[in-house]
């Protein structure tokens, strides 16, 4: 206790002494002890308040490039060295603090309204003022008048800048770095393109060579040992990519989470359990979502599955699920999202960062800062009813949009291996095609004239039923049914729509088209047209295929023989139907629903 008191007392004595000396300092001798730099003025002001409570002569200056520095002073070089040594030894300032010159600083922002740089320059002449006193003798006044008429002497040359550390001093200050700090320097050198070896905190030949190359390219002597000031400059370069994000440590007492959040681009919007939404505020389409809920491993695994149905979590990207947490990365042409969630003591907490694609350097740097800063506030979890009174939608999950396909149409299986026919418009420009939202499929044949596509599942499936094709010519005015998904998958099962065969050709005389008297919706396109025996006689075409506006009860279908031809060109055989007897309506419904598939086109 007594030794600690002596150390504090010694630091206080040095600070008080230096404060008195600093007022008398000459402008040529003024230096500062720079103790910290922050990528935003808000972060810098937060840090300054902590220093100002226990240190004197605390100042804040803009450094340029979006960075803001905190410095003590001004001091003479000798006194600055003593302050640096004492305060470093006491742990009152960071170990990478260093002596800086006024030329490194721009506009002062702390204390508010102060301008220590100009004041220091103006104070110097007062200490050496040779003007005659008011009661000086006439001879003295005459001498003064003559002196005023003499030409001004040439300004003295500016003194050479004093190096911040000798190589020996640089090695000693480097020895004080922790392993994490040494690894951060290697990371910064690697980011800058000078280092390509392991990040291990060991400064061997490779690290020394990269340091020397960085020094040479940044106007420093090539020594292979970075001085304190050079290390700070390297880290400023490394952190410049975060400029404008205004990273701040946010404490969300409702979610029970504390972490760095880019408040320059997102702001808190609302709670909808288990999510706290931080939505974009400007041109960068970014989001941060905090996740907080009570639960066990079953709840954790359920959340893992649910998150992957959201629009903010694209399907491509690595996933990892563990017994006590998971990580999900999703990426597409528009966004990249990163989610980390852990389970501890019955509380599930985590976060998601959504960032625009094509900005990988800034995204990865921001992601690293958020990962390092994440903290749980123990004993606090978001209430399950939080935000329950908000408006609800079938397309939303706790305020987040559920991922939906670009469009969905109907299709139908043609064999027991899951091959399916659909309309070509359902599979154009798709990043991914699915059957029944479960199985990925690929296009293996097309007939662009008829607008037909044949799909093959990428994995084996066993459909409940598949098409049997009629070998007879359809009868005019005969009853038909079309099975399909008119509402593009909003209903979980297909529905049947009934009508009649009106004509065995199109309006322009096309012999491969059948005209039907049947009202259909866009989602019905691609569905099988079934006759009274349960046989497929065609496939419903999109409503606009005829090229003109027609009454709603007029629909068209591709003739069944065209479909059989598409299958044959792909090397598949169509199964012929038994058309000897008519089926009951309920049996037709069963047959139609068993063979019909929902075909979805995704980004």
C-alpha positions in Angstrom: 0.0 0.0 0.0 2.8 2.5 1.0 4.8 1.7 -2.2 1.7 2.2 -4.3 1.2 5.6 -2.6 4.8 6.6 -3.3 4.4 5.7 -6.9 1.2 7.8 -7.2 2.8 10.6 -5.4 5.8 10.6 -7.7 3.6 10.6 -10.8 1.6 13.6 -9.3 4.8 15.5 -8.5 6.1 15.0 -12.0 2.8 16.0 -13.6 2.6 19.2 -11.5 6.2 20.1 -12.2 5.7 19.6 -15.9 2.6 21.7 -15.9 4.5 24.6 -14.5 7.3 24.2 -16.9 5.1 23.8 -19.9 3.8 27.3 -19.5 7.3 28.6 -19.9 8.3 26.3 -22.8 9.5 27.8 -26.0 7.5 27.0 -29.1 10.6 25.4 -30.8 10.8 22.9 -27.9 7.2 22.0 -27.5 6.4 18.3 -27.8 3.5 16.1 -26.6 3.0 12.7 -25.3 0.5 11.0 -27.6 -1.3 8.2 -25.6 -4.1 7.0 -27.8 -5.8 7.3 -31.3 -9.4 6.5 -32.1 -11.2 6.1 -35.5 -14.0 8.5 -34.5 -14.5 11.7 -32.4 -17.1 10.0 -30.3 -14.8 7.2 -29.3 -12.0 9.7 -28.7 -14.1 11.9 -26.4 -15.2 8.8 -24.4 -11.6 7.9 -23.9 -10.5 11.5 -23.0 -13.0 11.7 -20.2 -11.4 8.7 -18.5 -7.9 10.2 -18.8 -9.0 13.7 -17.8 -10.4 12.4 -14.5 -6.9 11.3 -13.3 -4.3 13.2 -15.5 -3.5 16.8 -16.2 -2.8 18.5 -19.5 -5.1 16.2 -21.5 -5.8 17.4 -25.1 -7.6 16.0 -28.1 -6.6 16.8 -31.7 -7.7 15.7 -35.2 -4.9 13.6 -36.8 -6.3 13.4 -40.4 -7.7 10.5 -42.2 -10.7 10.2 -39.9 -8.5 9.6 -36.8 -8.4 11.5 -33.5 -5.6 11.6 -31.1 -5.3 12.1 -27.3 -2.2 13.8 -26.1 -0.7 15.2 -22.9 1.2 18.5 -22.9 2.7 20.6 -24.3 6.1 19.9 -22.6 9.8 20.4 -23.3 11.5 17.3 -24.7 13.2 16.5 -21.4 10.0 16.8 -19.4 8.0 14.8 -22.0 10.5 12.0 -21.7 10.1 12.0 -17.9 6.3 12.0 -18.1 6.3 9.2 -20.6 8.6 7.0 -18.4 6.7 7.7 -15.2 3.2 7.3 -16.5 4.1 4.2 -18.5 5.7 2.6 -15.4 2.6 3.4 -13.3 0.3 2.0 -16.0 -1.5 5.3 -16.2 -1.1 5.5 -20.0 -0.7 2.7 -22.7 2.6 1.2 -23.2 2.7 2.2 -26.9 2.4 6.0 -26.0 5.1 8.1 -27.6 6.5 11.6 -28.0 4.8 13.5 -30.8 5.4 16.9 -32.4 2.8 19.7 -33.0 3.1 19.2 -36.7 1.3 15.8 -36.3 -1.8 17.5 -35.0 -4.6 19.4 -36.7 -7.7 21.1 -35.2 -8.2 20.7 -31.4 -11.5 19.3 -30.2 -10.7 18.9 -26.5 -11.0 20.8 -24.2 -13.9 22.3 -26.1 -13.1 25.8 -27.5 -9.3 25.5 -26.7 -6.5 25.9 -29.2 -3.4 24.9 -27.4 -1.3 24.8 -30.6 -1.8 28.6 -31.3 -1.6 29.5 -27.6 1.7 27.8 -27.2 3.2 29.6 -30.2 1.9 33.0 -28.9 3.2 32.3 -25.4 6.8 32.0 -26.4 7.5 35.6 -27.3 6.1 36.7 -23.9 8.8 34.9 -22.0 11.6 36.7 -24.1 9.9 40.1 -24.7 12.6 42.8 -25.1 10.2 45.8 -25.5 11.0 48.8 -23.4 8.9 49.4 -20.3 6.4 52.3 -20.2 8.7 54.4 -18.0 11.8 53.9 -20.0 14.2 56.7 -20.5 14.0 58.8 -23.7 17.3 57.3 -24.9 15.8 53.8 -24.5 12.7 54.9 -26.4 14.8 56.3 -29.2 16.8 53.1 -29.4 13.5 51.2 -29.6 12.2 53.5 -32.4 15.4 52.9 -34.4 15.2 49.2 -33.9 11.7 49.1 -35.4 12.9 50.6 -38.6 15.6 48.0 -39.1 14.9 45.2 -41.6 13.7 42.0 -39.9 16.2 39.3 -39.6 15.8 36.1 -41.7 13.8 33.5 -39.9 15.9 30.9 -38.1 15.9 27.5 -39.9 13.5 24.9 -38.4 15.3 22.4 -36.1 15.7 18.9 -37.4 13.0 16.6 -36.1 14.2 14.5 -33.2 13.6 10.8 -33.9 11.0 9.3 -31.5 13.3 6.4 -30.6 16.8 5.0 -31.3 17.0 1.4 -32.5 18.0 0.4 -29.0 15.0 2.3 -27.5 12.7 0.8 -30.1 13.8 -2.7 -29.1 13.3 -2.0 -25.5 9.8 -0.6 -26.1 9.0 -3.5 -28.4 10.0 -5.9 -25.6 7.2 -4.5 -23.5 4.5 -5.6 -26.0 2.3 -8.5 -25.1 1.9 -11.5 -27.4 -1.4 -10.3 -28.6 0.0 -6.8 -29.4 2.8 -8.5 -31.4 0.3 -10.6 -33.3 -1.7 -7.5 -34.1 1.4 -6.0 -35.7 1.9 -9.1 -37.8 -1.8 -9.0 -38.8 -1.4 -5.3 -39.9 1.8 -6.1 -41.8 0.0 -9.0 -43.5 -3.0 -6.8 -44.4 -0.6 -4.2 -45.9 1.0 -6.9 -48.1 4.4 -7.1 -46.4 4.0 -10.3 -44.4 2.8 -13.8 -45.5 3.8 -16.1 -42.7 2.1 -17.4 -39.5 0.6 -15.0 -37.0 2.4 -16.2 -33.9 3.8 -13.1 -32.2 7.4 -14.3 -32.8 9.4 -11.6 -34.6 11.8 -13.8 -36.7 13.5 -13.1 -40.0 10.2 -13.0 -41.9 8.6 -10.4 -39.6 11.8 -8.3 -39.5 12.0 -8.3 -43.2 8.4 -7.2 -43.6 9.0 -4.4 -41.0 12.0 -3.2 -42.9 10.1 -3.2 -46.2 7.2 -1.3 -44.6 9.7 1.3 -43.2 11.3 1.8 -46.5 8.0 2.3 -48.3 6.8 4.8 -45.7 9.8 7.0 -45.5 11.6 5.6 -42.4 15.1 4.2 -42.0 15.2 0.6 -42.8 16.1 -1.0 -39.4 13.7 -3.9 -39.2 12.6 -2.7 -35.7 9.5 -0.5 -35.6 9.6 2.4 -33.2 6.6 3.3 -31.0 5.6 6.0 -33.4 6.0 3.7 -36.4 3.9 1.0 -34.8 1.2 3.5 -34.2 1.4 4.7 -37.8 1.1 1.1 -39.1 -2.0 0.5 -36.9 -3.6 3.7 -38.1 -3.2 2.5 -41.7 -4.6 -0.8 -40.7 -7.6 0.8 -39.0 -8.3 3.4 -41.7 -10.7 1.1 -43.5 -13.1 1.4 -40.5 -13.3 5.2 -41.0 -16.9 6.4 -41.0 -18.4 3.4 -39.3 -18.2 5.1 -35.9 -17.6 1.9 -34.0 -19.0 2.2 -30.4 -19.4 -0.2 -27.6 -23.2 -0.5 -27.2 -24.7 -2.0 -24.1 -28.2 -3.4 -24.8 -29.7 -4.0 -21.3 -32.8 -5.7 -22.8 -30.9 -8.3 -24.8 -28.2 -8.6 -22.2 -25.4 -8.0 -24.7 -22.5 -5.6 -25.0 -20.4 -5.2 -28.1 -19.0 -2.9 -30.7 -21.6 -1.8 -33.3 -21.0 0.4 -36.4 -23.3 3.2 -35.2 -22.3 5.3 -38.2 -24.3 3.0 -40.5 -26.9 1.4 -38.2 -29.2 2.4 -35.3 -31.5 0.7 -32.9 -35.0 0.3 -34.4 -37.1 -2.1 -32.3 -37.3 -5.4 -30.3 -39.1 -8.4 -31.6 -38.1 -11.4 -29.4 -35.7 -13.0 -29.8 -34.2 -10.2 -31.9 -33.0 -6.6 -31.3 -33.0 -4.9 -34.7 -30.4 -2.3 -35.6 -31.3 -1.1 -39.1 -29.5 0.9 -41.7 -29.4 4.7 -41.4 -27.7 5.7 -44.7 -26.5 4.5 -48.0 -24.8 1.3 -46.7 -27.4 -1.4 -46.6 -26.2 -3.0 -43.4 -27.9 -4.6 -40.4 -26.9 -5.8 -37.0 -29.3 -8.1 -35.1 -28.7 -9.1 -31.5 -30.2 -12.5 -30.5 -31.3 -13.2 -26.9 -33.7 -15.8 -25.5 -34.1 -18.4 -22.8 -33.7 -22.0 -24.0 -31.9 -25.3 -24.1 -30.1 -27.3 -26.8 -33.4 -28.2 -28.5 -34.2 -24.4 -28.7 -30.7 -23.7 -30.0 -31.0 -26.3 -32.8 -34.5 -25.0 -33.7 -33.1 -21.4 -33.9 -30.3 -22.8 -36.2 -32.9 -24.2 -38.6 -35.2 -21.2 -38.5 -32.5 -18.6 -39.2 -31.7 -20.4 -42.4 -35.2 -19.7 -43.8 -34.7 -15.9 -43.5 -34.0 -13.6 -46.4 -31.0 -12.1 -44.5 -29.3 -15.6 -44.5 -28.6 -16.6 -48.1 -28.4 -20.3 -48.7 -24.8 -20.4 -50.0 -22.0 -20.3 -47.4 -20.5 -22.5 -44.6 -22.5 -23.6 -41.6 -21.3 -25.2 -38.3 -23.5 -26.5 -35.6 -22.0 -27.5 -32.2 -23.6 -28.8 -29.0 -23.4 -25.3 -27.4 -23.7 -23.0 -30.4 -23.5 -22.4 -34.1 -22.1 -20.2 -36.9 -23.9 -19.5 -40.1 -22.4 -17.6 -43.1 -24.7 -16.8 -46.0 -23.7 -15.0 -49.2 -25.2 -14.1 -52.5 -24.7 -11.3 -55.1 -26.3 -8.7 -52.8 -25.3 -9.5 -49.2 -23.0 -11.4 -46.9 -24.4 -12.3 -43.5 -22.5 -13.8 -40.5 -24.3 -15.2 -37.5 -22.7 -16.5 -34.2 -24.8 -17.9 -31.4 -23.9 -19.7 -28.1 -25.8 -21.4 -25.4 -24.7 -20.9 -21.8 -26.6 -21.4 -18.5 -30.0 -21.8 -20.2 -29.5 -18.5 -22.2 -29.1 -18.3 -25.9 -27.3 -15.2 -27.1 -25.6 -14.1 -30.3 -25.6 -11.7 -33.2 -25.9 -11.3 -37.0 -24.0 -8.8 -39.2 -25.5 -8.3 -42.6 -23.2 -6.4 -45.0 -23.3 -5.6 -48.8 -21.4 -7.9 -51.1 -18.3 -6.5 -52.7 -17.0 -4.7 -49.6 -15.1 -7.6 -48.2 -12.1 -5.8 -46.7 -14.2 -3.5 -44.6 -16.7 -6.3 -43.7 -14.0 -8.7 -42.5 -12.3 -6.0 -40.4 -15.6 -4.9 -38.9 -16.5 -8.6 -38.3 -13.2 -9.1 -36.4 -13.8 -6.2 -34.1 -17.3 -7.3 -33.3 -16.2 -10.8 -32.6 -13.5 -9.6 -30.2 -15.9 -7.2 -28.4 -18.9 -9.5 -27.8 -19.9 -9.8 -24.1 -22.8 -11.4 -22.3 -24.4 -9.4 -19.5 -25.0 -12.3 -17.2 -28.5 -12.8 -15.7 -30.2 -10.8 -18.4 -32.2 -12.2 -21.4 -34.8 -10.6 -23.7 -38.4 -11.4 -22.5 -40.1 -13.8 -24.9 -43.1 -11.4 -25.2 -41.0 -8.4 -26.2 -42.5 -6.8 -29.3 -45.4 -9.3 -29.4 -47.9 -6.5 -30.0 -46.3 -5.5 -33.3 -48.1 -6.2 -36.6 -47.6 -9.8 -37.8 -47.2 -11.2 -41.3 -47.0 -14.7 -42.7 -43.9 -13.5 -44.6 -42.1 -12.3 -41.4 -40.5 -14.0 -38.5 -40.0 -11.7 -35.5 -39.7 -8.7 -37.9 -37.3 -10.5 -40.3 -38.4 -11.4 -43.8 -38.6 -15.1 -44.6 -36.6 -16.1 -47.6 -38.9 -16.5 -50.6 -38.3 -17.6 -54.2 -38.2 -15.2 -57.1 -41.3 -17.0 -58.4 -43.0 -20.3 -58.1 -45.0 -22.3 -60.7 -46.5 -25.8 -60.9 -45.0 -28.9 -62.4 -45.6 -32.6 -62.3 -43.6 -35.8 -61.9 -43.2 -38.0 -65.0 -41.5 -41.1 -63.5 -40.6 -42.7 -60.2 -37.2 -41.1 -60.1 -38.6 -37.6 -59.6 -38.1 -36.1 -63.1 -40.6 -33.3 -63.6 -42.1 -31.2 -66.4 -42.9 -27.5 -65.9 -43.1 -24.3 -67.9 -39.8 -22.7 -69.1 -40.6 -19.4 -67.4 -40.3 -21.1 -64.0 -36.6 -21.9 -64.5 -35.2 -19.0 -66.4 -32.3 -17.1 -64.8 -32.5 -19.0 -61.6 -29.6 -19.4 -59.2 -31.3 -22.4 -57.8 -34.4 -24.5 -58.6 -36.3 -26.6 -56.1 -39.1 -29.2 -56.2 -41.5 -28.8 -53.3 -39.1 -26.5 -51.5 -37.0 -29.5 -50.5 -35.0 -31.0 -53.4 -32.7 -29.1 -55.7 -33.2 -29.7 -59.4 -31.5 -28.9 -62.7 -32.8 -28.4 -66.3 -31.9 -31.3 -68.5 -34.1 -30.5 -71.6 -36.1 -27.6 -73.0 -38.5 -26.9 -75.8 -38.5 -23.1 -76.1 -41.2 -23.0 -78.8 -43.7 -24.8 -76.5 -42.2 -23.2 -73.4 -41.5 -26.6 -71.7 -38.7 -27.6 -69.4 -37.7 -31.0 -68.0 -36.2 -31.1 -64.5 -34.0 -33.7 -62.9 -33.6 -33.8 -59.1 -30.0 -33.6 -57.8 -30.7 -36.3 -55.3 -33.0 -39.4 -55.4 -36.6 -38.8 -54.5 -39.7 -41.0 -54.6 -42.8 -39.0 -55.5 -46.2 -40.1 -54.3 -47.4 -40.4 -57.9 -46.4 -39.6 -61.5 -48.1 -38.9 -64.8 -49.6 -41.5 -67.1 -50.1 -40.0 -70.6 -53.2 -40.4 -72.7 -52.7 -42.1 -76.1 -56.1 -40.9 -77.4 -57.1 -37.6 -78.9 -58.9 -35.4 -76.3 -62.7 -35.1 -76.9 -64.2 -31.6 -77.4 -66.3 -30.4 -74.5 -65.0 -33.2 -72.3 -64.4 -32.5 -68.6 -60.8 -31.8 -67.5 -59.0 -30.9 -64.3 -55.8 -28.9 -63.7 -53.8 -29.6 -60.6 -51.5 -26.8 -59.4 -50.3 -24.2 -56.9 -52.4 -21.2 -57.8 -51.0 -19.1 -54.9 -47.4 -20.1 -55.5 -46.9 -22.1 -52.4 -48.7 -20.2 -49.8 -51.0 -23.2 -49.5 -49.1 -26.3 -48.5 -50.9 -28.6 -51.0 -52.0 -28.4 -54.6 -55.6 -27.7 -55.6 -57.6 -28.8 -58.6 -59.5 -26.6 -60.9 -62.1 -28.0 -63.3 -63.1 -27.0 -66.9 -63.6 -28.2 -70.4 -61.7 -28.8 -73.7 -63.0 -26.1 -76.1 -60.7 -26.6 -79.1 -57.7 -28.7 -80.2 -55.6 -25.9 -81.5 -54.5 -22.4 -80.6 -56.1 -19.1 -81.7 -53.6 -18.9 -84.6 -54.2 -22.5 -85.6 -51.3 -24.1 -83.7 -51.9 -27.8 -83.6 -49.7 -28.4 -80.5 -52.0 -26.2 -78.3 -55.4 -27.0 -76.7 -57.8 -24.3 -75.7 -59.6 -24.8 -72.5 -62.6 -23.2 -70.8 -61.0 -22.8 -67.4 -60.0 -19.9 -65.1 -56.4 -20.1 -63.8 -53.9 -18.1 -61.8 -50.2 -17.6 -62.7 -49.1 -20.2 -60.1 -51.2 -22.9 -62.0 -49.0 -22.7 -65.0 -47.0 -25.9 -65.5 -49.7 -28.1 -63.8 -51.0 -31.3 -65.5 -54.2 -31.2 -67.5 -56.0 -34.4 -66.6 -59.0 -36.0 -68.4 -61.9 -38.0 -66.9 -59.8 -41.2 -66.8 -56.9 -39.6 -64.8 -54.6 -39.5 -67.8 -52.5 -36.4 -68.6 -53.5 -34.8 -71.9 -51.4 -31.7 -71.6 -49.7 -29.0 -69.4 -51.2 -25.6 -68.6 -49.4 -22.7 -70.3 -48.8 -19.3 -68.7 -51.7 -16.9 -69.1 -49.8 -14.4 -71.4 -48.6 -17.1 -73.8 -51.2 -16.3 -76.4 -49.9 -12.7 -76.7 -53.1 -10.9 -76.1 -55.6 -10.0 -73.4 -58.2 -12.7 -73.2 -61.3 -13.4 -71.1 -60.3 -14.9 -67.7 -62.0 -18.2 -68.5 -59.8 -18.8 -71.6 -56.7 -20.9 -70.9 -54.3 -22.9 -73.1 -52.4 -26.1 -72.7 -49.4 -27.7 -74.4 -50.6 -30.9 -76.0 -49.6 -34.2 -74.3 -47.8 -35.5 -77.4 -45.5 -32.6 -77.4 -44.6 -33.4 -73.7 -44.0 -37.1 -74.7 -41.7 -35.9 -77.4 -39.6 -33.8 -74.9 -39.2 -36.8 -72.7 -38.1 -38.9 -75.6 -35.5 -36.4 -76.7 -34.1 -36.6 -73.1 -33.9 -40.4 -73.2 -37.0 -41.0 -71.0 -40.0 -43.1 -71.8 -43.5 -41.7 -71.1 -45.9 -44.1 -69.2 -49.1 -44.8 -71.1 -52.4 -44.5 -69.2 -55.4 -46.9 -69.1 -58.2 -44.8 -70.5 -60.9 -47.4 -70.6 -63.0 -46.1 -67.7 -63.8 -42.7 -66.1 -62.7 -41.9 -62.5 -64.8 -40.4 -59.7 -63.9 -36.7 -59.1 -62.3 -37.6 -55.7 -60.0 -40.2 -57.4 -59.0 -37.6 -60.0 -58.2 -35.2 -57.2 -56.1 -37.8 -55.5 -54.2 -38.7 -58.7 -53.6 -35.0 -59.6 -52.4 -34.0 -56.1 -50.0 -37.0 -56.0 -48.2 -36.1 -59.2 -48.1 -32.3 -58.9 -45.0 -30.5 -57.6 -44.2 -26.9 -56.6 -41.4 -25.6 -58.8 -39.5 -22.6 -57.3 -36.9 -20.3 -58.8 -34.5 -18.8 -56.3 -31.8 -16.1 -56.6 
